[in-house]
């Protein structure tokens, strides 16, 4: 398959690793999904695309966001896959791992601070948009 050293090899490997988590979260979200709301929107004259945009996606947004964050965290944590499949290419986890092993560099501390800030910003945004979702979707 010649996956070693190619970007699509990393994409396939990370997709295979994250897919079970995404499926579990989305199945849980779809289990509580009320199909009657979609039927009501279609009965009131909304097209399928409008129903998808105005009813289905807002109701599934918490599951989609949770699945995406879980997939990202799972993928970012997999240094072993990056070490085996990236070849000479560098990914951020592989670079961090190499820097920890080979040299003492303040770059790792800077990247760690940036990751903490990114996670904090994402959590604040989810908190703000999550509150608005409860009032509009239900």
Buried (B, 14 or more C-beta within 10 A) or exposed (E): EEBEEBEEBBEBBBEEBBEEBBEEBBEEBEEEEEEEBBEEBBEEEBEEEEBBEBBBEBBBBBBBBBBEBBBEEBBBEBBEBBBBBBBEEEBEBBBBBBBEEEEEEEEBEEBEEEEEEEEEEEEEEBEEEEEEBEEEBE
